[in-house]
Amino acid sequence: MHVATIKRHYKGKTYLTYLLRRSYRDGPRVKHQTLANLSHLPARLIDIIRRYLQGEQFASAQELFRVIHSKPHGHVEAVLTAIGKLGLDNVIATRPSRQRDLVVGMIAERLLFPCSKLATTRHWRSTTLAEELGVADATAEELYKAMDWLLKRQKTIENKLAERYLTEGSLVLYDVSSSFYEGHTCPLAQQGYNRDGKKGLPIIVYGLLTDNQGRPVAIDVYPGNTADPTTVPDQVNKLRQRFGLQRVVLAGDRGMLTETQIEHLRQHPGLGWISALRSSAIRTLITNDSLQRSLFDTVNLAEIQSPDFPGERLIACYNPLLAEERRRKRDQLLAKTEEKLTALAQEVARRTQTPLTHTEIALKAGRVINHWKMAKHFKLTIGPGLFRWRRRTESITREEQLDGIYVIRTSEPAQRLSAEDSVRHYKRLGLVEQAFRSLKGMDLLVRPIFHRVAPRVRAHIFLCMLAYYVEWHLRRVWASLLFGDEEVEADRAERDPVKPAESSGSAQAKKKTRLNAAGLEVHSFRTLLAELATRTRETCQLTAERSEAIFTQIVDPNPIQQEALRLLEQL
């Protein structure tokens, strides 16, 4: 049998007919019997029938090869590409080694699937990460030893990062946070101010130093009972001695750069600083007429002077939206407190046969007014079976004078730093807060901390910082694929320093349509990694003709994956 092609010409057009025929001999003549008309079939199927009748053998994909296993690969490829483009592996150690590969693997795994070290040895074998780095046989004990190796290199690594991103005269951001600790064996775990809201658990304090864009450079770990301001001298020594910088500007919040620490900074003439005044100091300025609310009748920012702060520049700012928000919140808390105090007064009045004692009433009232921090705004009268209260209107009025007002203080002269830029630079501390949110959130999961000895805790937190270093760069290069504002960095240098920041038009459009300018879906950082993970690497085995050959192939990237990989080339 064969497939015959019949051509017919009619009115200048050519028509093709495909016929399945059987040839046979009738005496000396060869005749053809038409068995079927194949013209209605797709051209590809007709070609297969023709080739099969000519003796070519065909088999289904299942008969030719089978997929042995499939592993997520795209997210691994992206993270390892970023690490390579950033040269982070060479920052960790210039010479390749087993320890360096393990550390790089732990940094990548912290971004892909943050988990314990034992879980790391399990999970990275379910992706291509362990294969790419050649660490599939690593044990948890080997990872702990690699952490010890990393900790010994921390100062060297931080010095290299500082050399890259910190220069003479640059702005340096510093802030402190803490995380709760599960257990009681680590000497760093102490009772202190728990920012995570986990009552009863000890904490560990760490201070993060970044460049003016929020890129992490160094991190220090302290016992949980360490006061935030006491960590500042360490940063000064680090900047001047380890990093060799004589002229930098350190930005820290008002709780960090206290009067004591500012006096310490003044001992280093080349070291400038930017901070803010506490509310008590602002109230003193208003009382002494150094700061008058009439300043803000026409402007929202004014530079003032006060003999209480010699050699400093004070930039007073007024944000009416912030003032309204504080007023609304205070009225809400006052109303809630009054509701509870009224209920307590009614309870005391009902107890006529067995009146409440002075102590019982005081304890109940204390729990009410301290719950919302409103004790300063109420006057209580307490006695056996007696409870009365009233608002302190003078206290409320005095606090209202501060609504919406904050004062930035700096040692930098006007010729080096304008008043507007002083405020902008101080607000850049929000970039460090963003780093803490990534460290503590779903991205990196720095907590809970289970390591039992102090060196491992320090290594764990340093490892998380290095992972955030990679994430910081990925977020910037993938900005067009994420919900974040692509224009925010340029906007920070030009926008009104006092008014609340507003998203750019492109960012608002992305949030509304959930598409970027190219029509691609936008993601969060975590879901973009999940999208990349769907690009798998398949390991296949040939089965045709008793072959045992094995080969691998990577699934072709979809448009989002292709764009993400293209953007990585910009690192």
Secondary structure, 3 states (H helix, E strand, C coil): CEEEEEEEEECCEEEEEEEEEEEEEECCEEEEEEEEECCCCCHHHHHHHHHHHCCCCCCCHHHHEEEEEEEECHHHHHHHHHHHHHCHHHHHCCCCCHHHHHHHHHHHHHHHCCCCHHHHHHHCCCCCHHHHHCCCCCCHHHHHHHHHHHHHCHHHHHHHHHHHHCCCCCEEEEEEEEEEECCCCCCCCECCCCCCCCCCCCEEEEEEEECCCCCEEEEEEEECCCCHHHHHHHHHHHHHHHCCCCCEEEECCCCCCCHHHHHHHHCCCCEEEEEECCHHHHHHHHHCCCCCHHHHHCCCEEEECCCCCCCCEEEEEECHHHHHHHHHHHHHHHHHHHHHHHHHHHHHHHCCCCCCCHHHHHHHHHHHHHHCCCHHHEEEEEECCEEEEEECHHHHHHHHCCCCEEEEEECCCCCCCCHHHHHHHHHCHHHHHHHHHHHHCCCCCCCCECCCCHHHHHHHHHHHHHHHHHHHHHHHHCHHHECCCCCHHHHHCCCCCCCCCCCCHHHHHHHHHCECCCCCECECHHHHHHHHHCCEEEEEEECHHHCCCEEEEECCCCHHHHHHHHHHCCC
